[in-house]
Amino acid sequence: MKCILMNKNKKIALIELNNNNNSIEKIYEIYNIDYAPLSFKKATQNNSINNLKALNSWFKGRGIPNWRKDLENLLNKLGINSPDELLNKSYALSLSDQYWIKDENQSNLKWKDINFFTNKFEYKGYLDISFSSTSDVDIDLYSPNNTTDGMLQKAWIIDENDNRVLVKGTYSPSRQEPINEWLVSQICKKLNIDYCNYEIDVIDNKIVSKCKDFINENEEIITAHEIFYSEKQSNNINDFEHYINILERHNIKNARQQVENMFLIDYIVMNFDRHMKNYGIIRNVENLKWERVTPIFDTGECMECDKILGEMNFRDGKCKFFKNTNMDLSKLLKYIDITRFDFSVLQDIPDMFKEKLNQYKKYTDMLDERIEKLYRGLKYRINNLEDYRKKLALSIEENTKDVM
């Protein structure tokens, strides 16, 4: 079927879409490459990259991954065999960008009439089958829930104030993730760092996190993965500087500090899942301006949530740092100017965390020993970081005096 790939109201390309396997089989014509997904645009500028393969990789990446928790159960309830079958059920629309696909003969179909940013969608059925034991429900597949990446169970809903809100479940046996997301929100608030605010809720006795969509109908998220590989990296520049250089060339305000802030938070809470789809920038799809760094989001995989009690260690850990997926957490501090912060403002955070862990222990089945270890672990990391900051600031001050 001949279809047009759109970015809001702009035509990007005329393509052949195979409805049987939801793959793009041919690119007939490109209309406005500047409005295309960044990875596809860069592929058209590089003769060594297959354009069709790059476009399909982007398209498939919009869907529910094969490693989603309880995927088989979800597919059975939806009555489908593969998450790929969902990709074109609602014009491939998402709440993370403005791309969509329409039949080339649907000339009267307009973005304003179908997008999920400003139009209502049914979500209760999808929410029920994702987070409750209900199986006999009617599901409307005209929904942004067809295009949600990540391993956690997720569902977009619309709250009483007409906000688009993402509901996320848990993955680890500890079921800590929603409380971890809340924790990071509190730390960011104290440190005056830009963040996506997470709240905790319970659905059918399952603990979940909730956050509002942080882009609007005129914005898209471009992931760090797309950005990082959009330009060739010089041999004498490390991954961090390569990424920062790209952002600064696009005039992203305070790019270095914003990215440093994110890795600082990862250091404090020992986040081990900062892969390059968990951060990026926000682009205006009308004028194509790179507006700002994304707020800090998706930090639930932290605080040793994947470890059993006896294995929890808050002194040493591993993290993802661009291409290095198993870096010593301590090395993050080499890339961060921590003298900008006063970590003493976080002194009450461990107590707040402990209180929240106890508040929801009936939904996590968390032992008191684990809660105490989490409390002491967070307190250690905050105090240790503040001590290190003071020593570093004193050393800098002494070196400055010596120079003078």
SULGI-V562063 format. One record per residue. RES is the residue in three letters. PHI is phi as a letter, one per 30 degrees, with the letter a starting at -180 (NA if undefined). PSI is psi as a letter, one per 20 degrees, with the letter a starting at -180 (* if undefined). NEAR is the number of other ideal C-beta (glycine too) atoms within 12 Angstrom. Layout:
RES;PHI;PSI;NEAR + RES;PHI;PSI;NEAR
This chain:
MET;NA;p;23 + LYS;d;p;23 + CYS;b;r;35 + ILE;c;p;35 + LEU;d;p;42 + MET;c;q;35 + ASN;b;n;37 + LYS;h;d;33 + ASN;c;j;24 + LYS;c;p;25 + LYS;d;p;28 + ILE;c;g;37 + ALA;a;q;38 + LEU;c;p;25 + ILE;b;r;37 + GLU;c;o;24 + LEU;c;p;32 + ASN;d;o;20 + ASN;d;i;20 + ASN;d;g;13 + ASN;b;j;17 + ASN;h;l;30 + SER;c;q;27 + ILE;c;o;38 + GLU;c;i;21 + LYS;a;q;19 + ILE;c;o;30 + TYR;d;g;22 + GLU;a;q;18 + ILE;c;p;25 + TYR;c;g;20 + ASN;b;n;23 + ILE;d;h;25 + ASP;d;h;23 + TYR;c;j;29 + ALA;d;r;38 + PRO;e;q;41 + LEU;e;g;37 + SER;d;h;35 + PHE;d;g;38 + LYS;e;g;29 + LYS;d;h;29 + ALA;d;h;29 + THR;d;i;25 + GLN;c;j;20 + ASN;b;o;18 + ASN;d;i;9 + SER;d;i;12 + ILE;c;p;20 + ASN;d;o;16 + ASN;e;g;29 + LEU;d;g;23 + LYS;d;g;20 + ALA;d;g;30 + LEU;d;g;36 + ASN;d;h;31 + SER;d;g;23 + TRP;d;g;39 + PHE;d;g;37 + LYS;d;h;27 + GLY;d;i;31 + ARG;d;i;41 + GLY;c;r;33 + ILE;d;p;39 + PRO;d;r;24 + ASN;d;i;19 + TRP;c;j;14 + ARG;e;p;28 + LYS;e;p;26 + ASP;h;k;24 + LEU;d;g;28 + GLU;e;g;17 + ASN;d;g;18 + LEU;d;g;37 + LEU;d;h;22 + ASN;d;g;14 + LYS;d;h;27 + LEU;d;i;30 + GLY;i;k;16 + ILE;b;r;22 + ASN;c;h;17 + SER;b;q;23 + PRO;d;h;31 + ASP;d;h;31 + GLU;d;i;23 + LEU;d;i;36 + LEU;e;h;36 + ASN;c;j;34 + LYS;d;h;29 + SER;b;l;30 + TYR;i;j;36 + ALA;i;k;41 + LEU;d;q;41 + SER;b;r;42 + LEU;c;j;42 + SER;c;i;39 + ASP;a;a;42 + GLN;c;j;40 + TYR;d;q;40 + TRP;a;r;42 + ILE;b;p;38 + LYS;b;q;31 + ASP;e;p;22 + GLU;d;i;22 + ASN;d;i;12 + GLN;d;m;19 + SER;d;h;10 + ASN;d;i;9 + LEU;d;p;21 + LYS;c;q;17 + TRP;e;g;29 + LYS;d;h;16 + ASP;c;i;17 + ILE;b;i;29 + ASN;d;q;33 + PHE;d;i;38 + PHE;d;h;31 + THR;c;i;22 + ASN;c;q;23 + LYS;d;q;20 + PHE;b;q;33 + GLU;d;p;24 + TYR;b;i;33 + LYS;d;g;25 + GLY;d;g;27 + TYR;d;h;36 + LEU;d;g;36 + ASP;d;g;29 + ILE;d;i;32 + SER;d;h;41 + PHE;b;j;38 + SER;b;r;26 + SER;d;j;16 + THR;d;p;19 + SER;b;h;17 + ASP;c;m;11 + VAL;b;q;21 + ASP;d;p;16 + ILE;c;p;31 + ASP;c;o;22 + LEU;d;j;28 + TYR;d;n;24 + SER;a;q;38 + PRO;d;i;43 + ASN;d;i;43 + ASN;d;i;38 + THR;b;m;37 + THR;b;o;39 + ASP;d;r;33 + GLY;j;r;33 + MET;d;h;28 + LEU;d;q;38 + GLN;d;p;38 + LYS;b;q;42 + ALA;a;p;41 + TRP;d;p;36 + ILE;b;r;37 + ILE;c;p;29 + ASP;d;a;18 + GLU;d;i;7 + ASN;c;j;9 + ASP;i;j;16 + ASN;d;q;20 + ARG;d;p;35 + VAL;b;p;30 + LEU;c;p;42 + VAL;c;p;41 + LYS;b;q;44 + GLY;c;b;38 + THR;b;r;37 + TYR;b;g;28 + SER;d;q;29 + PRO;e;h;20 + SER;d;h;35 + ARG;h;k;34 + GLN;d;h;45 + GLU;e;g;41 + PRO;d;h;44 + ILE;d;h;45 + ASN;d;g;46 + GLU;d;g;44 + TRP;d;g;39 + LEU;e;g;47 + VAL;d;h;46 + SER;e;g;37 + GLN;d;h;34 + ILE;d;g;43 + CYS;d;g;33 + LYS;d;g;24 + LYS;d;h;25 + LEU;c;j;32 + ASN;h;l;15 + ILE;c;p;35 + ASP;d;p;26 + TYR;a;r;33 + CYS;c;p;36 + ASN;d;p;27 + TYR;c;p;36 + GLU;b;q;26 + ILE;c;q;35 + ASP;b;r;29 + VAL;b;p;24 + ILE;b;o;28 + ASP;h;l;19 + ASN;i;j;16 + LYS;c;p;32 + ILE;d;p;38 + VAL;b;r;39 + SER;c;q;43 + LYS;b;p;33 + CYS;b;q;35 + LYS;d;q;27 + ASP;d;p;35 + PHE;c;j;29 + ILE;b;r;31 + ASN;c;a;25 + GLU;d;i;26 + ASN;c;j;24 + GLU;b;q;31 + GLU;b;q;39 + ILE;c;p;40 + ILE;c;p;43 + THR;d;q;32 + ALA;d;h;38 + HIS;d;g;29 + GLU;d;g;33 + ILE;d;g;40 + PHE;e;g;35 + TYR;c;j;26 + SER;d;i;33 + GLU;b;q;21 + LYS;d;p;15 + GLN;d;p;20 + SER;d;q;12 + ASN;d;h;7 + ASN;c;j;8 + ILE;b;p;17 + ASN;d;r;21 + ASP;e;g;27 + PHE;d;g;29 + GLU;d;h;21 + HIS;e;g;26 + TYR;d;g;40 + ILE;d;g;31 + ASN;e;g;25 + ILE;d;g;35 + LEU;d;g;36 + GLU;d;h;22 + ARG;d;h;16 + HIS;c;j;27 + ASN;i;k;14 + ILE;d;p;28 + LYS;d;p;18 + ASN;h;k;18 + ALA;e;g;31 + ARG;d;g;24 + GLN;d;h;26 + GLN;d;g;33 + VAL;d;h;43 + GLU;e;g;31 + ASN;e;g;35 + MET;d;g;45 + PHE;d;h;39 + LEU;d;g;40 + ILE;e;g;49 + ASP;e;h;43 + TYR;d;g;42 + ILE;d;g;49 + VAL;c;j;47 + MET;h;l;41 + ASN;d;p;41 + PHE;c;j;33 + ASP;b;k;33 + ARG;d;m;38 + HIS;d;r;28 + MET;d;j;29 + LYS;c;j;28 + ASN;c;j;34 + TYR;a;r;41 + GLY;l;b;44 + ILE;b;r;39 + ILE;c;p;36 + ARG;c;p;37 + ASN;d;p;25 + VAL;d;i;37 + GLU;d;g;20 + ASN;c;i;14 + LEU;i;j;26 + LYS;d;p;20 + TRP;d;o;30 + GLU;d;g;29 + ARG;a;r;26 + VAL;d;q;38 + THR;d;q;37 + PRO;d;r;33 + ILE;d;p;40 + PHE;b;r;39 + ASP;h;m;45 + THR;b;k;48 + GLY;d;h;43 + GLU;d;m;36 + CYS;a;a;43 + MET;h;l;49 + GLU;h;k;34 + CYS;d;h;38 + ASP;c;j;26 + LYS;c;q;25 + ILE;d;r;17 + LEU;e;g;20 + GLY;d;i;11 + GLU;c;i;16 + MET;d;p;29 + ASN;b;o;21 + PHE;c;j;29 + ARG;c;g;15 + ASP;b;q;21 + GLY;a;r;33 + LYS;c;q;27 + CYS;a;r;35 + LYS;c;p;34 + PHE;b;n;36 + PHE;h;d;32 + LYS;d;i;19 + ASN;d;o;20 + THR;c;j;15 + ASN;b;l;14 + MET;d;q;28 + ASP;d;p;19 + LEU;e;h;34 + SER;d;h;22 + LYS;d;i;24 + LEU;e;h;34 + LEU;d;i;27 + LYS;d;h;19 + TYR;c;j;30 + ILE;b;p;32 + ASP;d;n;19 + ILE;d;i;31 + THR;d;i;22 + ARG;d;i;20 + PHE;c;q;32 + ASP;c;o;18 + PHE;d;i;31 + SER;d;i;17 + VAL;d;i;20 + LEU;c;j;35 + GLN;d;h;18 + ASP;d;i;18 + ILE;d;g;36 + PRO;e;h;32 + ASP;d;h;21 + MET;d;g;25 + PHE;d;g;39 + LYS;d;g;28 + GLU;d;g;20 + LYS;d;h;34 + LEU;d;g;39 + ASN;d;h;22 + GLN;d;h;20 + TYR;c;j;32 + LYS;d;h;24 + LYS;d;i;14 + TYR;c;i;26 + THR;c;i;32 + ASP;h;k;19 + MET;d;p;32 + LEU;d;q;19 + ASP;e;h;16 + GLU;d;h;16 + ARG;d;g;32 + ILE;e;g;31 + GLU;d;h;21 + LYS;d;h;30 + LEU;d;g;41 + TYR;d;g;29 + ARG;d;h;25 + GLY;d;g;35 + LEU;d;g;41 + LYS;d;g;26 + TYR;d;g;23 + ARG;d;h;40 + ILE;d;g;39 + ASN;d;g;22 + ASN;d;h;25 + LEU;d;g;38 + GLU;d;h;26 + ASP;d;g;17 + TYR;d;h;24 + ARG;d;g;30 + LYS;d;g;20 + LYS;d;g;16 + LEU;d;g;23 + ALA;d;g;21 + LEU;d;g;15 + SER;d;g;15 + ILE;d;g;17 + GLU;d;g;15 + GLU;d;g;13 + ASN;d;h;12 + THR;d;g;11 + LYS;d;g;10 + ASP;d;h;9 + VAL;d;h;8 + MET;d;*;7
